[in-house]
Amino acid sequence: MSTLHVLSHSPFSDSRLSSCLRLLTPGDGLLLCGDAVYALQGGTAQRAALELMPETIVLLALAEDLHARGLVQLPERLQLLDYPGFVASSIAFDKVNTWL
Amino acid sequence: MSQSLLIVTRQAPWSGPGAREALDIALAGGAFDLPLGLLFLDDGVFQLAPEQQPASLALKDLQANLQALPMFGVEALYVSARSLNERGLSDGALQLPVEVLDDVGLSALFERYDQVITL
């Protein structure tokens, strides 16, 4: 059973990201939206943790949230989504776990 | 003599009203010539990040209000070095001229003001 984990809070102000990273299993997806995209900021421990995820984990982010926050130099493995893509991804995985 | 006020803004710019509200307090206080300072702390430092594009979220630009601070007489602007480093931001790339303070400098800053408000 594959799960899409959806994070929307800043990874610098709480532990959702680190808790989520420990739970991921092969085939799972991690979708960053809202302030969670700050995890992709270069030179941070959070970015390093994302780069270290096994290739079997899909890394996704909502493009408009990335652009609004001025994040550049993104990891190659990152797949950018628009809202229709968000919906398609939600359906593609067996379950969606939204970290509210 | 009015009491001096330190405003601490520690929320990222695009997710809630916190960042804008702190800025509004600073601009209102500046318009009345209150002696105040503004400290960017924790996720608040993201307000100063380069290359932001609020139009992609159809939001009003916080940058214009930030740039208005000196015009409203709010020139005491500070940022935490630790918060910048943790978030991979370099002080050379920020949108405003701010004084970068280490932890000791932050303690001294809080000492210097009569009142503090944190948003």
Backbone of each chain as ProteinMPNN parsed JSONL, in Angstrom:
{"seq_chain_A": "MSTLHVLSHSPFSDSRLSSCLRLLTPGDGLLLCGDAVYALQGGTAQRAALELMPETIVLLALAEDLHARGLVQLPERLQLLDYPGFVASSIAFDKVNTWL", "coords_chain_A": {"N_chain_A": [[0.853, -1.199, 0.0], [0.806, 2.026, -1.084], [1.601, 5.292, 0.082], [0.797, 8.724, -0.102], [2.382, 11.329, 1.338], [1.475, 14.42, 2.569], [2.791, 17.491, 3.15], [2.538, 20.686, 4.682], [3.487, 22.61, 6.387], [6.032, 24.807, 7.73], [9.275, 23.41, 7.771], [11.048, 24.276, 9.599], [9.899, 25.044, 11.905], [8.591, 23.059, 13.262], [8.279, 19.456, 13.914], [7.2, 17.902, 11.9], [8.235, 17.189, 9.346], [10.58, 15.662, 9.949], [9.456, 13.547, 11.404], [7.803, 12.443, 9.469], [9.669, 11.637, 7.511], [10.825, 9.463, 8.741], [8.841, 7.611, 8.537], [8.462, 6.871, 5.925], [8.086, 4.482, 3.301], [9.303, 2.257, 0.703], [8.09, 3.278, -2.49], [6.35, 5.133, -1.525], [5.169, 8.583, -1.566], [6.279, 11.987, -1.216], [4.87, 14.981, -0.791], [5.347, 18.364, -1.062], [3.903, 21.357, -0.032], [2.694, 24.76, 0.345], [4.23, 26.349, 3.18], [5.896, 24.193, 3.603], [7.5, 23.784, 1.422], [9.787, 25.166, 1.922], [11.595, 23.367, 2.882], [13.162, 22.702, 0.778], [15.077, 24.595, 0.544], [18.337, 25.551, -0.252], [21.436, 24.397, 1.247], [20.573, 23.695, 3.775], [19.819, 21.584, 6.644], [17.442, 20.278, 6.309], [17.034, 20.173, 3.537], [19.207, 18.552, 2.884], [18.407, 16.183, 4.103], [16.216, 15.491, 2.527], [17.495, 15.014, 0.104], [18.816, 12.727, 0.729], [16.946, 10.772, 0.812], [15.819, 7.504, -0.147], [15.841, 6.484, -3.634], [13.507, 5.242, -4.218], [11.479, 6.636, -3.11], [9.11, 9.043, -4.004], [9.544, 12.423, -4.768], [7.729, 15.327, -4.545], [6.481, 18.622, -5.398], [4.456, 21.545, -5.036], [4.313, 23.729, -7.645], [3.614, 26.502, -7.733], [3.773, 27.346, -5.116], [6.474, 27.042, -4.589], [7.563, 28.945, -6.374], [6.49, 31.346, -5.445], [7.869, 31.634, -3.093], [10.408, 32.003, -3.902], [12.267, 29.927, -4.27], [15.099, 28.364, -5.552], [17.451, 26.484, -7.589], [16.813, 23.641, -7.43], [16.456, 20.183, -6.36], [17.342, 17.519, -8.629], [15.696, 15.295, -8.674], [13.241, 16.191, -8.001], [9.774, 16.495, -8.635], [7.708, 18.794, -10.182], [4.488, 20.104, -9.541], [1.238, 21.184, -10.749], [-2.08, 22.278, -9.706], [-4.008, 20.451, -10.909], [-2.211, 18.32, -11.253], [-1.643, 17.763, -8.612], [-4.087, 16.692, -7.775], [-4.174, 14.435, -9.452], [-1.957, 13.027, -8.468], [-2.84, 12.497, -5.895], [-4.765, 10.617, -6.371], [-3.289, 8.632, -7.564], [-1.815, 7.358, -5.581], [-2.357, 4.834, -3.036], [-3.243, 5.726, -0.573], [-3.724, 8.895, 1.078], [-1.887, 10.797, 3.25], [-2.351, 13.506, 5.078], [-0.524, 15.889, 6.685], [-1.749, 17.698, 8.861]], "CA_chain_A": [[0.0, 0.0, 0.0], [1.623, 3.232, -1.15], [0.993, 6.466, 0.716], [1.302, 10.052, -0.42], [2.416, 12.192, 2.526], [1.357, 15.818, 2.164], [3.241, 18.415, 4.196], [2.275, 22.08, 4.324], [4.017, 23.523, 7.41], [7.469, 25.059, 7.645], [10.07, 22.368, 8.434], [11.943, 24.897, 10.577], [9.174, 25.429, 13.112], [8.089, 21.888, 13.991], [8.968, 18.207, 13.584], [6.425, 17.065, 10.979], [9.075, 16.621, 8.283], [11.455, 14.592, 10.433], [8.609, 12.397, 11.739], [7.337, 11.866, 8.209], [10.793, 10.968, 6.839], [11.056, 8.172, 9.396], [7.737, 6.692, 8.243], [8.353, 6.574, 4.495], [8.507, 3.162, 2.837], [9.47, 2.286, -0.752], [6.86, 3.488, -3.241], [5.615, 6.28, -0.982], [5.471, 9.895, -2.117], [6.31, 13.111, -0.286], [4.445, 16.168, -1.529], [5.547, 19.589, -0.292], [3.149, 22.523, -0.482], [2.722, 25.831, 1.342], [5.542, 26.621, 3.765], [6.73, 22.983, 3.616], [8.492, 23.834, 0.338], [11.043, 25.72, 2.454], [12.516, 22.246, 3.097], [14.033, 22.599, -0.396], [16.061, 25.681, 0.597], [19.696, 25.012, -0.317], [22.342, 24.609, 2.365], [19.953, 23.423, 5.068], [19.766, 20.187, 7.055], [16.192, 19.713, 5.773], [17.304, 19.85, 2.125], [20.109, 17.404, 2.865], [17.621, 14.999, 4.457], [15.405, 15.133, 1.35], [18.387, 14.447, -0.925], [19.263, 11.403, 1.183], [15.857, 9.784, 0.745], [16.035, 6.502, -1.202], [15.229, 6.824, -4.917], [12.182, 4.616, -4.292], [10.501, 7.619, -2.615], [8.858, 10.11, -4.984], [9.532, 13.755, -4.152], [6.882, 16.224, -5.342], [6.202, 19.915, -4.779], [3.523, 22.408, -5.767], [5.187, 24.714, -8.293], [3.324, 27.909, -7.433], [4.263, 27.656, -3.764], [7.924, 27.194, -4.746], [7.901, 30.188, -7.058], [6.147, 32.474, -4.572], [8.88, 31.774, -2.033], [11.711, 32.302, -4.487], [13.214, 28.819, -4.121], [15.787, 28.041, -6.806], [18.438, 25.398, -7.48], [16.052, 22.541, -6.849], [17.04, 18.868, -6.626], [16.943, 16.948, -9.919], [14.651, 14.285, -8.527], [11.977, 16.836, -7.644], [8.747, 16.648, -9.668], [6.858, 19.952, -9.913], [3.066, 19.852, -9.824], [0.216, 22.207, -10.615], [-3.176, 21.692, -8.924], [-4.484, 19.185, -11.504], [-1.22, 17.294, -10.953], [-1.856, 17.45, -7.19], [-5.246, 15.785, -7.734], [-3.783, 13.182, -10.086], [-1.077, 12.316, -7.545], [-3.638, 12.024, -4.76], [-5.481, 9.421, -6.814], [-2.331, 7.604, -7.969], [-1.376, 6.588, -4.418], [-3.482, 4.142, -2.383], [-3.729, 6.545, 0.541], [-3.096, 10.197, 1.258], [-1.754, 11.201, 4.658], [-2.115, 14.943, 5.14], [0.01, 16.243, 8.012], [-2.355, 18.988, 9.202]], "C_chain_A": [[0.882, 1.24, 0.0], [0.85, 4.417, -0.555], [1.639, 7.734, 0.182], [1.211, 10.892, 0.848], [2.418, 13.648, 2.07], [1.722, 16.722, 3.341], [2.985, 19.849, 3.748], [2.822, 23.085, 5.337], [5.527, 23.685, 7.272], [8.259, 23.992, 8.405], [11.027, 22.947, 9.474], [11.229, 25.205, 11.878], [8.521, 24.249, 13.827], [8.722, 20.619, 13.427], [8.19, 17.335, 12.618], [7.33, 16.388, 9.935], [9.916, 15.465, 8.801], [10.642, 13.361, 10.819], [8.179, 11.67, 10.472], [8.453, 11.083, 7.52], [11.043, 9.589, 7.434], [10.01, 7.133, 8.994], [7.703, 6.204, 6.8], [8.823, 5.157, 4.185], [8.561, 3.192, 1.308], [8.129, 2.384, -1.476], [6.022, 4.646, -2.735], [6.016, 7.559, -1.705], [5.476, 10.945, -1.014], [6.001, 14.356, -1.099], [4.554, 17.395, -0.631], [4.681, 20.702, -0.881], [3.171, 23.569, 0.636], [4.127, 26.044, 1.879], [6.439, 25.384, 3.82], [7.762, 23.008, 2.493], [9.803, 24.467, 0.799], [12.052, 24.612, 2.78], [13.497, 22.106, 1.939], [15.081, 23.695, -0.44], [17.475, 25.094, 0.668], [20.492, 25.28, 0.953], [21.733, 24.35, 3.729], [19.962, 21.92, 5.367], [18.536, 19.503, 6.456], [16.381, 19.298, 4.311], [18.192, 18.606, 2.027], [19.34, 16.115, 3.157], [16.774, 14.539, 3.27], [16.267, 14.474, 0.277], [18.799, 13.018, -0.562], [18.16, 10.351, 1.131], [16.169, 8.775, -0.354], [15.299, 6.907, -2.478], [13.83, 6.218, -5.056], [11.087, 5.536, -3.743], [10.362, 8.723, -3.66], [8.776, 11.451, -4.256], [8.798, 14.73, -5.072], [6.729, 17.562, -4.63], [5.259, 20.709, -5.666], [4.296, 23.611, -6.311], [4.892, 26.145, -7.847], [3.794, 28.295, -6.032], [5.782, 27.836, -3.767], [8.273, 28.563, -5.312], [7.611, 31.391, -6.176], [7.258, 32.72, -3.552], [10.291, 31.945, -2.584], [12.729, 31.182, -4.344], [13.792, 28.443, -5.481], [16.789, 26.921, -6.539], [17.84, 24.178, -6.789], [16.713, 21.205, -7.169], [16.497, 18.281, -7.937], [15.765, 15.992, -9.803], [13.277, 14.898, -8.291], [11.03, 16.925, -8.837], [7.826, 17.798, -9.286], [5.423, 19.678, -10.357], [2.29, 21.152, -9.894], [-0.966, 21.546, -9.872], [-3.796, 20.449, -9.572], [-3.513, 18.029, -11.233], [-1.321, 16.819, -9.51], [-2.989, 16.42, -7.075], [-4.864, 14.419, -8.314], [-2.892, 12.358, -9.156], [-1.864, 11.736, -6.377], [-4.357, 10.728, -5.111], [-4.505, 8.276, -7.09], [-1.846, 6.761, -6.789], [-2.6, 5.947, -3.757], [-4.122, 5.011, -1.305], [-3.055, 7.903, 0.49], [-3.067, 10.486, 2.752], [-1.393, 12.673, 4.693], [-1.721, 15.325, 6.561], [-0.495, 17.627, 8.407], [-1.701, 19.59, 10.446]], "O_chain_A": [[1.618, 1.487, 0.956], [-0.371, 4.519, -0.677], [2.858, 7.815, 0.032], [0.124, 11.138, 1.37], [3.266, 14.054, 1.276], [1.059, 16.722, 4.378], [3.188, 20.189, 2.583], [2.641, 24.291, 5.164], [6.211, 22.801, 6.757], [7.947, 23.7, 9.559], [11.736, 22.203, 10.152], [11.869, 25.586, 12.859], [7.95, 24.429, 14.902], [9.598, 20.689, 12.565], [8.475, 16.142, 12.51], [7.214, 15.191, 9.675], [9.969, 14.406, 8.176], [11.088, 12.237, 10.587], [8.19, 10.441, 10.412], [8.217, 9.992, 7.002], [11.426, 8.659, 6.725], [10.25, 5.929, 9.093], [7.004, 5.242, 6.482], [9.822, 4.688, 4.729], [7.94, 4.052, 0.683], [7.169, 1.689, -1.143], [5.099, 5.097, -3.413], [7.053, 7.62, -2.365], [4.775, 10.816, -0.011], [6.767, 14.742, -1.983], [3.932, 17.457, 0.43], [4.722, 20.957, -2.084], [3.619, 23.284, 1.747], [5.103, 25.936, 1.137], [7.639, 25.517, 4.063], [8.788, 22.335, 2.585], [10.826, 24.318, 0.13], [13.241, 24.891, 2.937], [14.542, 21.472, 2.084], [15.895, 23.73, -1.363], [17.775, 24.259, 1.522], [20.255, 26.268, 1.649], [22.31, 24.741, 4.744], [20.095, 21.095, 4.463], [18.568, 18.314, 6.136], [15.951, 18.221, 3.898], [17.96, 17.726, 1.198], [19.59, 15.082, 2.536], [16.631, 13.34, 3.034], [15.851, 13.516, -0.375], [19.091, 12.205, -1.439], [18.412, 9.172, 1.38], [16.726, 9.145, -1.388], [14.271, 7.582, -2.424], [13.056, 6.637, -5.916], [9.9, 5.246, -3.896], [11.355, 9.268, -4.141], [8.05, 11.602, -3.273], [9.188, 14.933, -6.221], [6.834, 17.633, -3.406], [5.263, 20.564, -6.889], [4.857, 24.402, -5.553], [5.817, 26.92, -7.607], [4.168, 29.443, -5.794], [6.315, 28.675, -3.041], [9.157, 29.253, -4.804], [8.386, 32.348, -6.151], [7.549, 33.861, -3.195], [11.255, 32.023, -1.822], [13.93, 31.445, -4.3], [13.053, 28.23, -6.442], [16.95, 26.473, -5.403], [18.291, 23.748, -5.727], [17.455, 21.102, -8.146], [15.346, 18.516, -8.305], [14.941, 15.889, -10.711], [12.263, 14.205, -8.373], [11.42, 17.372, -9.916], [7.232, 17.793, -8.208], [5.185, 19.095, -11.415], [2.618, 22.115, -9.201], [-0.867, 20.391, -9.458], [-4.086, 19.482, -8.869], [-3.94, 16.895, -11.01], [-1.118, 15.642, -9.212], [-2.864, 15.416, -6.373], [-5.189, 13.38, -7.74], [-3.047, 11.141, -9.061], [-1.592, 10.623, -5.925], [-4.538, 9.853, -4.264], [-4.831, 7.107, -6.885], [-1.504, 5.591, -6.96], [-3.722, 6.435, -3.89], [-5.341, 5.039, -1.136], [-1.965, 8.053, -0.063], [-4.093, 10.426, 3.43], [-0.265, 13.05, 4.376], [-2.476, 15.116, 7.511], [0.235, 18.613, 8.304], [-2.083, 20.677, 10.88]]}, "seq_chain_B": "MSQSLLIVTRQAPWSGPGAREALDIALAGGAFDLPLGLLFLDDGVFQLAPEQQPASLALKDLQANLQALPMFGVEALYVSARSLNERGLSDGALQLPVEVLDDVGLSALFERYDQVITL", "coords_chain_B": {"N_chain_B": [[8.465, 61.347, 27.007], [8.067, 58.735, 24.741], [7.635, 55.222, 25.333], [9.972, 52.774, 24.226], [9.591, 50.342, 21.631], [10.008, 47.0, 20.742], [9.415, 45.068, 17.955], [8.859, 41.758, 17.194], [9.083, 39.713, 14.509], [8.167, 36.616, 13.43], [7.119, 34.903, 11.549], [6.68, 33.161, 8.454], [6.327, 34.629, 5.131], [4.051, 33.981, 3.364], [1.921, 32.4, 4.282], [0.111, 33.018, 6.329], [-1.591, 35.663, 8.173], [0.231, 36.746, 9.927], [2.856, 37.822, 9.38], [2.327, 40.113, 7.86], [0.771, 41.531, 9.676], [2.556, 42.144, 11.756], [4.24, 43.822, 10.376], [2.481, 45.885, 9.739], [2.023, 46.959, 12.274], [4.546, 47.975, 12.786], [4.772, 49.913, 10.744], [2.623, 51.613, 11.343], [3.378, 52.485, 13.89], [5.748, 53.762, 13.206], [4.758, 55.849, 11.666], [3.731, 57.47, 13.623], [5.982, 58.377, 14.804], [7.037, 56.781, 16.854], [9.54, 55.383, 18.982], [10.834, 52.655, 17.657], [11.834, 49.231, 16.999], [12.467, 46.564, 14.661], [12.587, 43.15, 14.58], [13.651, 40.405, 12.735], [13.019, 37.096, 13.096], [13.482, 33.53, 13.476], [11.247, 31.766, 11.28], [10.494, 34.188, 10.261], [12.603, 35.413, 8.938], [12.399, 34.585, 6.324], [10.835, 36.47, 5.105], [12.571, 38.292, 4.101], [13.818, 37.086, 2.022], [15.378, 36.646, -1.229], [14.096, 36.861, -4.645], [11.354, 36.267, -4.456], [8.028, 35.54, -5.607], [5.176, 36.725, -5.367], [2.998, 36.987, -7.066], [2.499, 34.538, -8.195], [0.919, 33.251, -6.401], [-1.219, 34.836, -6.453], [-1.189, 36.927, -4.593], [-0.938, 39.908, -2.53], [1.966, 41.937, -2.586], [4.344, 41.682, -0.118], [6.753, 42.841, -0.138], [6.746, 45.533, -0.996], [5.687, 46.875, 1.202], [7.651, 46.296, 3.079], [9.82, 47.664, 1.977], [8.954, 50.186, 2.49], [9.485, 50.742, 5.107], [11.89, 52.261, 5.972], [11.1, 54.765, 4.973], [8.994, 55.37, 6.636], [10.283, 55.961, 8.864], [11.218, 53.814, 10.278], [14.019, 52.524, 11.012], [15.552, 50.939, 12.526], [16.378, 47.954, 12.059], [16.617, 44.51, 12.437], [18.158, 41.256, 12.251], [18.273, 37.783, 12.989], [21.274, 36.046, 13.104], [21.55, 33.32, 13.5], [19.015, 32.309, 12.748], [19.045, 32.939, 10.021], [21.228, 31.357, 9.126], [20.369, 28.727, 9.74], [18.396, 28.479, 7.87], [19.619, 28.607, 5.44], [20.031, 31.091, 4.246], [21.755, 33.914, 2.949], [23.253, 36.816, 4.368], [23.969, 38.763, 2.599], [22.184, 38.706, 0.508], [19.72, 39.738, 1.127], [16.535, 41.529, 1.158], [16.42, 44.011, 2.385], [18.35, 46.56, 4.071], [19.614, 45.267, 6.878], [20.575, 44.855, 10.306], [22.715, 42.325, 11.285], [22.498, 40.056, 13.899], [24.132, 38.153, 16.43], [23.468, 35.537, 18.927], [24.112, 36.653, 21.41], [24.027, 39.333, 20.788], [21.283, 39.516, 20.264], [20.13, 39.156, 22.815], [21.052, 41.477, 24.053], [19.721, 43.313, 22.501], [16.982, 42.872, 23.143], [17.092, 43.693, 25.795], [17.455, 46.404, 25.505], [15.088, 47.63, 24.73], [11.961, 49.067, 25.927], [9.462, 47.8, 25.766], [8.14, 44.732, 24.373], [6.797, 43.04, 21.558], [5.704, 40.02, 20.145], [5.06, 38.416, 17.135]], "CA_chain_B": [[9.176, 60.453, 26.08], [7.351, 57.466, 24.587], [8.392, 53.997, 25.582], [10.426, 52.155, 22.981], [8.93, 49.051, 21.369], [10.646, 46.064, 19.81], [8.466, 44.151, 17.318], [9.552, 40.553, 16.737], [8.266, 39.049, 13.489], [8.792, 35.3, 13.284], [6.334, 34.029, 10.669], [7.003, 33.218, 7.023], [5.485, 35.66, 4.516], [2.913, 33.718, 2.48], [0.942, 31.418, 4.737], [-0.911, 33.534, 7.226], [-1.548, 37.112, 8.281], [1.152, 37.177, 10.979], [3.962, 38.652, 8.905], [1.788, 41.407, 7.453], [0.292, 42.249, 10.856], [3.726, 42.702, 12.445], [4.724, 44.929, 9.554], [1.522, 46.983, 9.895], [2.289, 47.606, 13.567], [5.78, 48.753, 12.636], [4.527, 51.086, 9.894], [1.757, 52.527, 12.096], [4.213, 53.099, 14.931], [6.687, 54.672, 12.549], [4.031, 57.04, 11.228], [3.557, 58.318, 14.808], [7.32, 58.67, 15.336], [7.373, 56.018, 18.054], [10.861, 54.763, 18.879], [10.65, 51.205, 17.606], [12.732, 48.391, 16.221], [11.816, 45.378, 14.092], [13.534, 42.032, 14.538], [13.245, 39.233, 11.955], [13.498, 35.938, 13.847], [12.931, 32.234, 13.044], [10.778, 31.783, 9.887], [10.328, 35.58, 9.832], [13.686, 35.823, 8.035], [12.003, 34.309, 4.938], [10.254, 37.696, 4.533], [13.659, 39.047, 3.478], [14.471, 36.242, 1.015], [15.344, 37.16, -2.589], [13.422, 36.14, -5.739], [9.982, 35.841, -4.183], [7.072, 35.908, -6.66], [3.828, 36.613, -4.787], [1.967, 36.923, -8.112], [2.16, 33.156, -8.515], [-0.16, 32.857, -5.499], [-2.21, 35.915, -6.536], [-1.194, 37.631, -3.315], [-0.296, 41.22, -2.536], [3.389, 41.851, -2.319], [4.814, 42.191, 1.174], [8.023, 43.543, -0.351], [6.532, 46.974, -1.084], [5.54, 47.369, 2.575], [8.964, 46.212, 3.725], [10.665, 48.743, 1.471], [8.443, 51.454, 3.018], [9.879, 50.922, 6.514], [12.76, 53.434, 6.196], [10.344, 55.998, 4.701], [8.151, 55.623, 7.807], [11.166, 56.243, 9.999], [11.616, 52.586, 10.983], [15.328, 52.197, 10.458], [16.206, 49.977, 13.417], [15.964, 46.654, 11.542], [17.586, 43.507, 12.882], [17.87, 39.877, 11.859], [19.061, 36.81, 13.739], [22.253, 35.307, 12.295], [21.257, 31.893, 13.628], [17.841, 32.001, 11.926], [19.492, 32.966, 8.621], [22.094, 30.206, 8.845], [19.568, 27.501, 9.766], [17.534, 28.447, 6.684], [20.416, 28.668, 4.228], [19.97, 32.422, 3.634], [22.964, 34.691, 3.174], [22.835, 38.187, 4.708], [24.235, 39.633, 1.47], [21.137, 38.608, -0.522], [18.425, 40.12, 1.699], [15.825, 42.609, 0.472], [16.487, 45.267, 3.126], [19.549, 46.665, 4.904], [19.299, 44.908, 8.266], [21.746, 44.551, 11.117], [22.727, 40.9, 11.631], [22.886, 39.918, 15.3], [24.285, 36.807, 16.983], [22.586, 35.326, 20.075], [24.456, 37.638, 22.453], [23.478, 40.595, 20.29], [19.827, 39.471, 20.416], [19.814, 39.4, 24.225], [21.293, 42.894, 24.317], [18.651, 44.052, 21.813], [15.757, 42.777, 23.964], [17.345, 44.513, 26.991], [17.486, 47.828, 25.19], [13.743, 48.175, 24.503], [11.076, 49.068, 27.095], [8.379, 46.844, 25.557], [8.361, 43.806, 23.264], [5.64, 42.274, 21.077], [6.151, 38.968, 19.213], [3.988, 37.838, 16.312]], "C_chain_B": [[8.417, 59.139, 25.967], [8.267, 56.304, 24.934], [8.805, 53.397, 24.244], [9.834, 50.753, 22.86], [9.749, 48.241, 20.374], [9.574, 45.117, 19.272], [9.259, 42.964, 16.783], [8.638, 39.84, 15.754], [8.899, 37.703, 13.162], [7.952, 34.335, 12.435], [6.718, 34.243, 9.208], [5.953, 34.067, 6.293], [4.176, 35.217, 3.891], [1.828, 32.83, 3.05], [-0.136, 31.939, 5.669], [-0.747, 35.027, 7.359], [-0.454, 37.627, 9.214], [2.226, 38.143, 10.512], [3.462, 40.052, 8.551], [1.335, 42.226, 8.667], [1.446, 42.884, 11.624], [4.235, 43.931, 11.704], [3.793, 46.145, 9.687], [1.741, 47.718, 11.22], [3.518, 48.504, 13.449], [5.527, 50.028, 11.832], [3.638, 52.099, 10.614], [2.562, 53.249, 13.167], [5.177, 54.11, 14.351], [6.012, 55.967, 12.137], [3.81, 58.001, 12.397], [4.886, 58.615, 15.495], [7.624, 57.957, 16.645], [8.776, 55.436, 17.89], [10.703, 53.247, 18.834], [11.682, 50.518, 16.726], [11.963, 47.18, 15.728], [12.877, 44.293, 13.954], [12.934, 40.875, 13.739], [13.874, 38.002, 12.598], [12.824, 34.669, 13.309], [12.441, 32.314, 11.578], [10.512, 33.202, 9.373], [11.423, 36.029, 8.883], [13.339, 35.53, 6.566], [11.332, 35.521, 4.283], [11.3, 38.473, 3.745], [14.309, 38.298, 2.315], [14.364, 36.853, -0.381], [14.436, 36.318, -3.496], [12.032, 35.622, -5.406], [9.055, 36.355, -5.287], [5.641, 35.77, -6.152], [2.744, 36.487, -5.846], [1.579, 35.484, -8.404], [1.118, 32.602, -7.546], [-1.283, 33.878, -5.528], [-2.337, 36.652, -5.204], [-0.569, 39.006, -3.461], [1.132, 41.092, -2.045], [3.748, 42.483, -0.974], [6.051, 43.064, 0.984], [7.845, 45.063, -0.354], [6.417, 47.572, 0.318], [6.867, 47.346, 3.318], [9.843, 47.382, 3.291], [10.226, 50.096, 2.022], [8.942, 51.743, 4.438], [10.785, 52.136, 6.72], [12.021, 54.76, 5.964], [9.445, 56.368, 5.875], [9.01, 55.827, 9.055], [11.55, 55.014, 10.794], [12.937, 52.116, 10.384], [16.101, 51.221, 11.332], [15.713, 48.577, 13.045], [17.044, 45.63, 11.869], [17.174, 42.129, 12.379], [18.795, 38.952, 12.639], [19.984, 36.032, 12.802], [21.941, 33.808, 12.331], [20.074, 31.498, 12.745], [18.204, 31.985, 10.443], [20.271, 31.704, 8.276], [21.296, 28.914, 8.778], [18.775, 27.348, 8.474], [18.304, 28.652, 5.384], [20.357, 30.013, 3.519], [21.253, 33.182, 3.956], [22.576, 36.15, 3.41], [23.105, 39.153, 3.561], [23.078, 39.701, 0.474], [19.787, 39.135, -0.041], [17.862, 41.378, 1.036], [15.962, 43.975, 1.135], [17.83, 45.333, 3.839], [19.19, 46.411, 6.36], [20.6, 44.621, 9.006], [21.661, 43.089, 11.561], [23.275, 40.739, 13.052], [23.073, 38.45, 15.677], [23.429, 36.709, 18.256], [22.851, 36.327, 21.199], [23.877, 39.003, 22.076], [21.96, 40.661, 20.454], [19.428, 39.766, 21.857], [19.97, 40.876, 24.547], [20.187, 43.741, 23.689], [17.371, 44.047, 22.648], [15.889, 43.627, 25.221], [17.091, 45.982, 26.708], [16.098, 48.444, 25.065], [12.884, 48.069, 25.758], [10.024, 47.965, 26.984], [8.705, 45.961, 24.353], [7.03, 43.181, 22.858], [6.151, 41.288, 20.028], [4.957, 38.413, 18.452], [4.533, 36.673, 15.492]], "O_chain_B": [[8.148, 58.492, 26.979], [9.491, 56.393, 24.842], [8.08, 53.498, 23.255], [9.607, 50.071, 23.86], [10.13, 48.73, 19.311], [8.9, 44.439, 20.047], [10.209, 43.133, 16.018], [7.544, 39.41, 16.119], [10.029, 37.644, 12.677], [8.053, 33.116, 12.577], [7.035, 35.356, 8.788], [4.828, 34.212, 6.771], [3.235, 36.011, 3.876], [0.872, 32.528, 2.336], [-1.202, 31.332, 5.773], [0.136, 35.612, 6.732], [-0.233, 38.836, 9.283], [2.483, 39.159, 11.159], [4.091, 41.052, 8.898], [1.489, 43.447, 8.695], [1.34, 44.019, 12.088], [4.609, 44.936, 12.309], [4.253, 47.285, 9.741], [1.655, 48.944, 11.279], [3.534, 49.633, 13.941], [6.012, 51.1, 12.196], [3.865, 53.305, 10.513], [2.448, 54.463, 13.335], [5.4, 55.177, 14.923], [6.596, 57.046, 12.239], [3.711, 59.211, 12.192], [4.907, 59.057, 16.644], [8.387, 58.469, 17.464], [9.16, 55.041, 16.79], [10.463, 52.621, 19.866], [12.304, 51.122, 15.852], [10.937, 46.809, 16.297], [13.911, 44.48, 13.311], [11.83, 40.42, 14.038], [15.097, 37.869, 12.644], [11.728, 34.731, 12.753], [13.14, 32.866, 10.729], [10.325, 33.394, 8.172], [11.201, 36.944, 8.089], [13.908, 36.144, 5.663], [11.261, 35.602, 3.057], [10.962, 39.225, 2.83], [15.24, 38.807, 1.691], [13.37, 37.51, -0.69], [14.06, 35.199, -3.144], [11.575, 34.646, -6.002], [9.253, 37.442, -5.831], [4.964, 34.794, -6.475], [1.676, 35.94, -5.569], [0.449, 35.225, -8.818], [0.493, 31.582, -7.838], [-2.207, 33.803, -4.718], [-3.439, 36.959, -4.748], [0.217, 39.256, -4.375], [1.454, 40.252, -1.205], [3.486, 43.661, -0.733], [6.363, 43.911, 1.821], [8.664, 45.795, 0.201], [6.972, 48.635, 0.595], [7.174, 48.255, 4.089], [10.518, 48.008, 4.108], [11.007, 51.047, 2.033], [8.83, 52.873, 4.914], [10.481, 52.975, 7.569], [12.269, 55.749, 6.655], [9.16, 57.546, 6.09], [8.494, 55.86, 10.172], [12.141, 55.133, 11.867], [12.964, 51.404, 9.38], [17.163, 50.732, 10.947], [14.757, 48.071, 13.633], [18.227, 45.851, 11.612], [15.999, 41.871, 12.116], [19.947, 39.288, 12.915], [19.529, 35.434, 11.826], [22.055, 33.117, 11.319], [20.121, 30.47, 12.069], [17.735, 31.128, 9.693], [20.009, 31.061, 7.26], [21.503, 28.096, 7.881], [18.51, 26.23, 8.031], [17.695, 28.852, 4.333], [20.606, 30.082, 2.316], [21.772, 33.112, 5.07], [21.682, 36.672, 2.743], [22.542, 40.247, 3.535], [22.994, 40.641, -0.316], [18.793, 38.987, -0.752], [18.591, 42.173, 0.442], [15.654, 44.993, 0.516], [18.401, 44.297, 4.18], [18.541, 47.238, 7.001], [21.592, 44.2, 8.411], [20.661, 42.667, 12.141], [24.365, 41.216, 13.37], [22.271, 37.6, 15.291], [22.75, 37.666, 18.626], [21.921, 36.792, 21.857], [23.322, 39.721, 22.907], [21.409, 41.722, 20.747], [18.498, 40.535, 22.101], [19.129, 41.462, 25.228], [19.766, 44.75, 24.255], [16.747, 45.091, 22.84], [14.908, 44.22, 25.67], [16.579, 46.714, 27.556], [15.936, 49.647, 25.271], [13.03, 47.139, 26.552], [9.724, 47.28, 27.962], [9.431, 46.361, 23.443], [6.222, 42.829, 23.718], [6.922, 41.653, 19.14], [3.966, 37.993, 19.05], [3.79, 36.051, 14.733]]}, "name": "protein", "num_of_chains": 2, "seq": "MSTLHVLSHSPFSDSRLSSCLRLLTPGDGLLLCGDAVYALQGGTAQRAALELMPETIVLLALAEDLHARGLVQLPERLQLLDYPGFVASSIAFDKVNTWLMSQSLLIVTRQAPWSGPGAREALDIALAGGAFDLPLGLLFLDDGVFQLAPEQQPASLALKDLQANLQALPMFGVEALYVSARSLNERGLSDGALQLPVEVLDDVGLSALFERYDQVITL"}
